[in-house]
Amino acid sequence: MLLKNIKNDLLALKHKYNISFSYAIMANRGFHALLFYRIANFLYKKKIPLLPLIFTRIIQIFYSIDIDYKAHIDGGVIIIHGIGTVIGSGAVIKKGTIIYHQVTIGIKGTGNNDGFGIIEQNCILGAGAKILGKIKIEENSIIGANVVVTKDIPKNSIVTTDSKIIIKNRYEYNN
């Protein structure tokens, strides 16, 4: 599963942005962060102590990206720029999701049935988006830059900074 997820990350970069495998492996910090996360997550699942934490710290120090090794991130996710991004321990991110810099997927901090978000497949999380609490962003949704989301978002939605949720086929906006 580890190698399959890494391959899917590379294929997503190739398909979406025409980034070659060799370039991604050598120079793409989003890919590097996911690679170290995947190794840490693999070691965590194998119940190997301490090493997952060390790999997590490598991501934080070298890339300024904080991905908890307990999070669940499918293969085929893309991190663009990534600096300042935080993905908490209970977060679930499905394939095809694109995450821009300074995105947070974390708890609200209220303590009342608090938890982490689920991001379904093919979503886009704009720069500075905050997904807080035990919520679900359904498939094919776009969360705009600097939007704070604390409630479930239905599929095919576009959420803007003025708190409007546009439920419409997002692909109509590309024309």
C-alpha positions in Angstrom: 0.0 0.0 0.0 2.9 2.4 0.8 4.4 2.1 -2.7 1.0 2.3 -4.4 0.1 5.5 -2.6 3.5 7.0 -3.5 2.9 6.0 -7.1 -0.6 7.6 -7.0 0.9 10.8 -5.7 3.3 10.9 -8.6 0.6 10.1 -11.1 -1.6 12.9 -9.8 1.2 15.4 -10.2 1.9 14.1 -13.7 -1.8 14.1 -14.7 -2.8 17.5 -13.2 0.3 19.6 -13.6 2.5 17.6 -16.1 5.2 17.3 -13.5 7.6 14.5 -14.4 8.3 11.7 -11.8 12.0 12.6 -11.7 11.3 16.3 -11.1 8.7 15.5 -8.3 11.2 13.2 -6.6 14.0 15.7 -6.8 12.3 19.0 -6.2 8.6 19.0 -5.3 8.2 19.9 -1.6 4.6 18.8 -1.5 5.5 15.4 -2.8 8.4 15.2 -0.3 6.1 16.1 2.6 3.7 13.4 1.5 6.5 10.9 1.1 7.8 11.4 4.6 4.2 11.3 5.9 3.6 8.0 4.1 6.8 6.5 5.6 5.8 7.8 9.1 2.3 6.5 8.7 3.5 3.1 7.6 5.8 2.8 10.6 3.0 3.9 12.9 0.7 1.2 11.5 3.5 -1.4 12.0 3.7 -0.2 15.7 7.3 0.9 15.4 7.8 3.6 18.1 9.6 7.0 17.8 10.5 6.8 14.1 7.1 8.2 13.0 7.6 11.2 15.2 11.1 11.7 13.8 9.8 11.7 10.2 7.0 14.1 11.2 9.6 16.5 12.6 11.6 16.2 9.3 8.6 17.4 7.4 8.1 20.3 9.8 11.7 21.4 9.8 12.5 21.1 6.1 9.1 22.0 4.6 7.2 24.0 7.3 4.3 21.5 6.8 2.8 19.7 9.8 1.2 16.4 8.9 0.4 14.1 11.8 1.5 10.6 11.1 -1.9 9.3 12.4 -3.9 11.1 9.7 -5.3 9.1 6.8 -4.3 10.5 3.4 -5.1 8.5 0.2 -2.6 8.2 -2.6 -3.2 10.8 -5.3 -3.4 13.9 -3.1 -1.4 17.0 -4.1 0.0 19.6 -1.9 0.8 22.9 -3.7 3.5 25.1 -1.9 2.4 23.7 1.4 4.2 26.1 3.7 2.1 26.6 6.9 -0.2 23.6 6.2 -1.4 21.6 9.2 -3.1 18.3 8.9 -4.3 16.9 12.3 -4.1 13.3 13.6 -7.7 12.4 12.8 -8.0 14.0 9.4 -9.1 11.9 6.5 -8.2 13.1 3.0 -9.3 11.2 -0.1 -7.6 10.9 -3.5 -7.7 13.7 -6.0 -7.7 16.5 -3.4 -5.5 19.5 -3.9 -4.3 21.3 -0.8 -2.8 24.8 -1.1 -0.5 26.5 1.5 -1.6 27.5 5.0 -4.5 25.1 5.0 -5.5 23.7 8.4 -7.5 20.5 9.0 -7.9 20.4 12.7 -10.2 20.4 15.8 -12.3 23.4 16.8 -11.0 23.2 20.4 -14.4 23.3 22.0 -14.2 19.8 23.5 -17.8 19.1 22.6 -17.9 16.1 20.2 -14.8 17.7 18.6 -12.8 15.9 16.0 -11.2 16.2 12.6 -12.5 16.8 9.1 -13.1 14.3 6.3 -12.3 15.6 2.9 -13.8 13.5 0.2 -12.3 12.9 -3.2 -11.5 15.6 -5.8 -11.8 18.6 -3.5 -9.8 21.8 -3.6 -8.8 23.5 -0.4 -7.7 27.1 -1.2 -4.8 28.9 0.4 -5.5 29.6 4.1 -8.7 27.5 4.3 -9.5 26.2 7.7 -11.5 23.0 8.1 -12.3 22.8 11.8 -14.1 20.1 13.7 -15.8 16.8 12.9 -17.2 17.8 9.6 -17.3 16.5 6.0 -16.4 18.2 2.8 -18.2 16.1 0.2 -16.7 15.2 -3.1 -15.9 17.7 -5.9 -16.2 20.7 -3.6 -14.0 23.8 -3.6 -13.2 25.7 -0.4 -12.0 29.2 -1.3 -9.0 31.0 0.0 -9.1 32.0 3.7 -12.5 30.3 4.2 -13.2 28.9 7.7 -15.5 25.9 7.5 -17.2 24.5 10.6 -20.2 22.7 9.1 -20.6 19.9 6.5 -20.4 21.0 2.9 -22.5 19.1 0.3 -20.9 17.7 -2.9 -20.2 19.9 -5.9 -20.2 23.0 -3.7 -18.1 26.1 -3.9 -17.6 28.0 -0.6 -16.5 31.6 -0.7 -15.1 34.0 1.9 -18.4 35.7 2.3 -19.8 32.4 3.7 -21.8 31.7 0.6 -22.2 28.1 -0.3 -22.9 27.7 -4.0 -24.3 24.2 -4.7 -23.9 23.8 -8.4 -21.8 21.7 -10.6 -18.4 23.4 -10.1 -17.2 22.5 -13.6 -19.7 25.0 -15.0 -17.5 27.8 -13.6 -14.5 26.8 -15.7 -16.1 28.0 -18.9 
